[in-house]
Amino acid sequence: MGKIRLLADEYLFRQGDEGNCAFFVSQGFLDIHINNKKVGFISQGEILGEMSLLLREKRSASIKASRPVSYTHLTLPTTPYV
């Protein structure tokens, strides 16, 4: 799991996308948009996208970088632990 970069004004994901991973923000700021309206922000040290990952639902918001961002994506194992 290496760090991935996102430039300002790039989307991490969009509302309605499939949710197959969560993200840990190691640096930067992202804006949260629901129905094209900014409703909040996420900053370094936060995890996002976990609800879609765990519930296997589509993304409920769009996430857009307001500044350059470094993040790591987190996925669930495809096989159960024994």
PEMO-V846455 format. One record per helix or strand of 2 or more residues. SS is the DSSP state (helix for helix, strand for strand). FROM is the first residue (numbers start at 1). TO is the last residue. If there is no record, write none. Layout:
# PEMO-V846455
ss=SS from=FROM to=TO
ss=SS from=FROM to=TO
This chain:
# PEMO-V846455
ss=strand from=4 to=6
ss=strand from=11 to=13
ss=strand from=22 to=27
ss=strand from=29 to=34
ss=strand from=37 to=43
ss=strand from=47 to=48
ss=helix from=50 to=55
ss=strand from=62 to=65
ss=strand from=69 to=74
